[in-house]
Amino acid sequence: MKVINHFSETELIQQVQNNNRVAQKQLFDQFSPKMLSTCRQYIKDLHNAEDVMLCAFMKVFQNINQYRNDGSFEGWIRKIMIRESLSFLRSKKELDFIEDASQSVLSVVSDSYETSNDYQKLIDDLPQGCRYVFVLSVIEGYKHQEIAEMLHISVGTSKSQLAYAKKLLKQQIALIR
């Protein structure tokens, strides 16, 4: 007979801090779908996004004692996922920004965009730098100063990349309607 423990969030955090494997599995099972989605916002390839998520969860488990109950626990985990995703992109030299947005060519958009995967495809089709700034700003809610620090760019670059991403998305949506 298998015994299943379900901990409250506070108990879960305490049990993970005590290296309880059942609690670690519960934490992973509870948060991994959302965190994979977070990693996927930055990393196009699903397998790479999964790898990054797993590495980030290792950091969650290793650094769980640093969580101070300031803000949401899910938000704390999400920050680790985002930072790990950006580190992965930096290591692959995939963190590029367009200096002059007018030089970029709009990617070709297919005819049918009906599901959330299709919206993800629209975001995936953005130039890399624009995509990262768009996701950090619009989806994650970071301010330009925070984005600039995380991506090692200027605040002005962050603002221009976001404006350009919005412009491209509007053009892509107009093409499919």
LINBEL-V98737 format. One record per residue. N is the residue number from 1. RES is the residue in three letters. PHI is phi in whole degrees, 0 to 359 (* if undefined). OMEGA is omega in whole degrees, 0 to 359 (NA if undefined). Layout:
# LINBEL-V98737
N&RES&PHI&OMEGA, N&RES&PHI&OMEGA
This chain:
# LINBEL-V98737
1&MET&*&183, 2&LYS&266&179, 3&VAL&262&180, 4&ILE&249&177, 5&ASN&258&174, 6&HIS&240&183, 7&PHE&261&169, 8&SER&291&183, 9&GLU&301&180, 10&THR&296&178, 11&GLU&295&180, 12&LEU&300&180, 13&ILE&299&180, 14&GLN&297&181, 15&GLN&292&177, 16&VAL&293&176, 17&GLN&299&178, 18&ASN&270&179, 19&ASN&60&176, 20&ASN&286&184, 21&ARG&296&178, 22&VAL&296&178, 23&ALA&294&178, 24&GLN&299&179, 25&LYS&295&179, 26&GLN&298&179, 27&LEU&299&180, 28&PHE&298&181, 29&ASP&298&182, 30&GLN&288&188, 31&PHE&255&186, 32&SER&299&179, 33&PRO&300&180, 34&LYS&293&183, 35&MET&287&174, 36&LEU&295&177, 37&SER&299&177, 38&THR&298&179, 39&CYS&297&182, 40&ARG&295&177, 41&GLN&298&184, 42&TYR&257&188, 43&ILE&245&184, 44&LYS&296&185, 45&ASP&285&183, 46&LEU&300&181, 47&HIS&295&176, 48&ASN&294&178, 49&ALA&297&177, 50&GLU&296&178, 51&ASP&299&179, 52&VAL&297&179, 53&MET&300&180, 54&LEU&296&177, 55&CYS&297&180, 56&ALA&293&177, 57&PHE&295&175, 58&MET&299&177, 59&LYS&293&176, 60&VAL&301&182, 61&PHE&294&181, 62&GLN&289&186, 63&ASN&248&183, 64&ILE&303&179, 65&ASN&291&178, 66&GLN&276&177, 67&TYR&291&188, 68&ARG&247&183, 69&ASN&62&174, 70&ASP&266&182, 71&GLY&81&184, 72&SER&280&177, 73&PHE&294&178, 74&GLU&300&178, 75&GLY&297&178, 76&TRP&297&178, 77&ILE&295&181, 78&ARG&301&179, 79&LYS&300&178, 80&ILE&296&179, 81&MET&298&181, 82&ILE&295&180, 83&ARG&297&178, 84&GLU&293&178, 85&SER&297&179, 86&LEU&294&177, 87&SER&296&177, 88&PHE&300&181, 89&LEU&295&177, 90&ARG&297&181, 91&SER&294&179, 92&LYS&268&181, 93&LYS&58&181, 94&GLU&253&181, 95&LEU&256&184, 96&ASP&248&178, 97&PHE&233&180, 98&ILE&274&181, 99&GLU&288&178, 100&ASP&241&186, 101&ALA&301&182, 102&SER&289&180, 103&GLN&275&182, 104&SER&280&177, 105&VAL&258&178, 106&LEU&294&180, 107&SER&290&180, 108&VAL&287&182, 109&VAL&248&179, 110&SER&285&189, 111&ASP&281&187, 112&SER&238&177, 113&TYR&236&185, 114&GLU&238&184, 115&THR&242&179, 116&SER&296&175, 117&ASN&297&178, 118&ASP&290&176, 119&TYR&294&176, 120&GLN&299&179, 121&LYS&297&177, 122&LEU&301&179, 123&ILE&293&179, 124&ASP&300&182, 125&ASP&283&176, 126&LEU&292&172, 127&PRO&304&190, 128&GLN&308&183, 129&GLY&300&178, 130&CYS&298&182, 131&ARG&299&182, 132&TYR&297&180, 133&VAL&294&179, 134&PHE&301&181, 135&VAL&296&181, 136&LEU&297&183, 137&SER&279&189, 138&VAL&282&185, 139&ILE&273&183, 140&GLU&271&176, 141&GLY&84&179, 142&TYR&284&176, 143&LYS&274&184, 144&HIS&301&179, 145&GLN&298&179, 146&GLU&294&179, 147&ILE&297&180, 148&ALA&301&180, 149&GLU&293&182, 150&MET&292&184, 151&LEU&263&181, 152&HIS&59&178, 153&ILE&229&177, 154&SER&278&177, 155&VAL&298&179, 156&GLY&298&177, 157&THR&296&178, 158&SER&300&181, 159&LYS&296&181, 160&SER&290&178, 161&GLN&295&179, 162&LEU&294&179, 163&ALA&299&180, 164&TYR&293&178, 165&ALA&299&179, 166&LYS&297&179, 167&LYS&298&180, 168&LEU&296&179, 169&LEU&296&177, 170&LYS&299&179, 171&GLN&294&180, 172&GLN&296&180, 173&ILE&294&178, 174&ALA&296&180, 175&LEU&292&184, 176&ILE&268&180, 177&ARG&267&NA
